[in-house]
């Protein structure tokens, strides 16, 4: 299916690996121009080279910026220019007891997981509205609806992201711009894979056994396996395209059936 994204320009925060990289690759295959992002310039440059090799002829570039630093974000925005599609993907996560999460960690999580979307959208949404077309997409999580006890700071910021997307969508009434959120479920991204490998090694387990145990401990999953990043990317591409014009202000589930409530 032609997603009609040829000629559209997209920016994806936090996209040198994992879900962000999968979305970048999928958008390039649909003919979009893609700008990726990561904290380190060397990793951004390598990710650009990798995408060029995977999608020959794809128009891809990159800008390095740490979304925990408002000054770096502004420099990124100054260099970025107009985009048709904004994918707010950058995010932090970790397992940590609530009592051990210090104030500065809460602030860092809000800066990266929530304020990144605020700063990018504040700059880019007016241009989309002025042009009469645009897409803003937040890569959220089921943890923003069902807050995990061992990742409270992550869940709270993902709930904030969900609220931000809902509020921004109301600013697009009567325009060709839409704002939506994807509620992903347990996804085997590079960050998750690194964590799983570390725990497996520490506990003397195989990675496959630990993955099965993690998913097996989730009583509500219907998929009964980790979601692959490309499966999130497929929905992201649709919501980025002109074909999704009737979907606005929505929280679209790609959670593998983990959530038991209807949004």
N, C-alpha and C positions, 0 to 999 in steps of 0.2 A: 504494500500500500504506500502510495506517495503521501508523505506527511506535509508536503508543501512548505518545507523549511529552507529550500534553496534560496540563497541570497540573504537569509536572516543572520543576524550577528548575535551570538550568545556568550555570556560570561558565566563561569561556574566557579564559585569560591571553594577552596579546599579540594582541588581536583587532580593532584598529581598521582593519586592512587585510589583504590577502593571504589565506592559508589560514584564519586565525582568523576573519576577517570572513565568509568563505564558509561556515564551519561555523555561525557565529551566524545567518546568514540562513537556512540550511537548517533549523536547529533551530526558529527562529521560525515557519517555514512549517509545521512539524509541531505547532505549538501549545504549545511549551515557553516558559517564561519564561527570558529570557537576560540575563545580566550580562556586559558586555564590559569590556575593560581595555586601557589604553595608558599610556605614560609621561607624556604631557602632557594636562592637563585639557581644554584647548581641542579637541584632536584627538579625545578620547573623546566630548565633547559633540557634535561634528560627526558622528562615526561613529554615534552614537545617532540623530541626526536622519535620517541617510541610511538607516539600517535601518528606521526608522519609516515613511519614504516608500516603501521597497521592499516592506515587508510591512505593509500597513495593518492596524491592529488588533493588531499584535504587541506583546507586553509586553517591552520592552527598556530597560535602564538601564546605567550605566557607572560604574566606579571607576578613578581614575587612580592608578598606582603604578609605580615603577621597581623591577624585580626584581633589580637590582644592589644595592639598598639594603634590608637586612633590616628596618630600622625602618619603611620605607614598606610593605613586605609585611605586617608585623604590623598596621599601621593599616588596610590593606585587609581583612585577615581579621577585624578587630574590627568593621568595617562590613558585612561580607558576610553573616554568618549562615549558616544551613543551606543546603546545595545538594544536589541529588540527583545531578547530573552535573558532574564536574570534568574539563575539557579542558586539559591542560598543553601549551600551544602555543607560549608565548613562547620565543624563541631568538635567538642571535646567530650570524652566519656571515660569513666573509670569506676571500678568497684571500690567503695570506701564507706566505712561506718559513719553514720550521720554525726556522731559526737566528735569525730576526728576531722571534720571538714571546717577549716578555719575561714575567717571572714575574707581573707585575700583570695582564697580559692573560689568562694562564692562569687566574688567580683570578677575573677578571671573567666569563670564559666558564663556569667552574664555578658561580659564583653564579647566573647567569641561566639557563643551560641545564640544570643539574642541581639546584642547591639550591632553585630556584623550585618544582620538583615535590616536593622533600622538605618544604619549609615548608608548601605548600598541602595536601599529602596528610596530613601529620602532624596538621594541624588538622581536616581535613574527613572523613578516613576513619573515625574513631571514631563520628561522628554517623551516617554511612551504615550502619555495622554495627549501631548501636543501633536504627536505624529499620527494619532488615531488608531494605534495598534501596539500591543506589547503583551508580554507574559512575564509574570513573577511567580516563581515556584519555590516553596520551602520544602526541604527534605527533612521531614519531622520523624517522629517515632511513636509507636504505641506506648512507649514509656511516658509520653506527655499526657496520656489519658489515664493510664494505670501506673502511677508513680512507683518505681521499685524502691523497696526499703534500703537496699544496699547501694543505690545510686540516686539518692534523693536530689542532689544538686543537678544531676543530669536531667532527671525527670521534670523538675520544676522549670528549668530553662527550656525544655522542649514544650512544656505547656505554655510558656510565654511566647515561644515561636508560633504556636498554633493560634494564640490570641492575636498576635501581630498580623498574621496573614488574614485573619477574619476581619480585623479592623481596616486593613489596607484595601481589601476587596470593596468595601463600602465607598471608598473614594473613587472607584472606577465606574460608578453608575452611568449608564448611557454612553460609554466609550467602547472602543475595541480592545480594551486592556482587561486582562483577567489576573486574579491572584488566587492561587490554590496551594494546598499543602498535601504532601504524601505522608501518610502514617506507615512507615516501614515497620516490619517485625524483626526478629532475630536474623541478622544478615551476616554472612561470612565475608566481611570486608577484610582488607589487609590489617587494619587495626585489631579487629576481633581475632583474626588468625594468629597474630603475634601474641596476643594475650592467651589464647588457647594453647599455643605451642609452649609458652612459658609455664603454664599451670601443669600441662601434661608432663613436661620434663621434670618439674619439681615433685610430682606425685608418682612418677614412674609408670605413667599410663601411655597408651598409644593415643595419638591425636584423634583418630576415628572413634575410639572408645570414649574419650572425653566429650567429643561432639555429640555422640549418641546419648551420653548421660545428661548433658546440659539440656538437650531438646526433650529427652525423656522425662526430665523433671518439670517440664512445662505442661500443666494439666489441660490447657485450653487450645494448644496448637492443633490445627486441622491438617497442616502441611506435613508435620512430623519430621521436619528436617530444617536445616538452615536455609534461608533465602539466599540466592546468588545475587551479587550486585547488578548483573545484567537484567534481572527480573525487575528491580527497582527502576533501572534505566529505561526499560520499555515503556513503563507508565509515564516517566518523566518526559520522554520524547512526545508522547501523545498530548500531554498537558501543555507542552511548549508549542504545539502546532496550531495552525489555524483551524484544524478539524475539531478542536476542543472548545470552540467559541461559546457554547451554551453552558460550560462548566465554569463557574466563578464563585469564589468564597467557599469552596468545598474542601473538606478533609477526606481525601481519597485513600482508602485502605489498601496497602500491599503488605499486610501483616501476617499472612499465612493462616488467618483465622484465629490469631491469639486473642484479640479483643472479643469480648462477649457482649458488649453493648453496641447499640446502633447509634451512630453519630447523626 
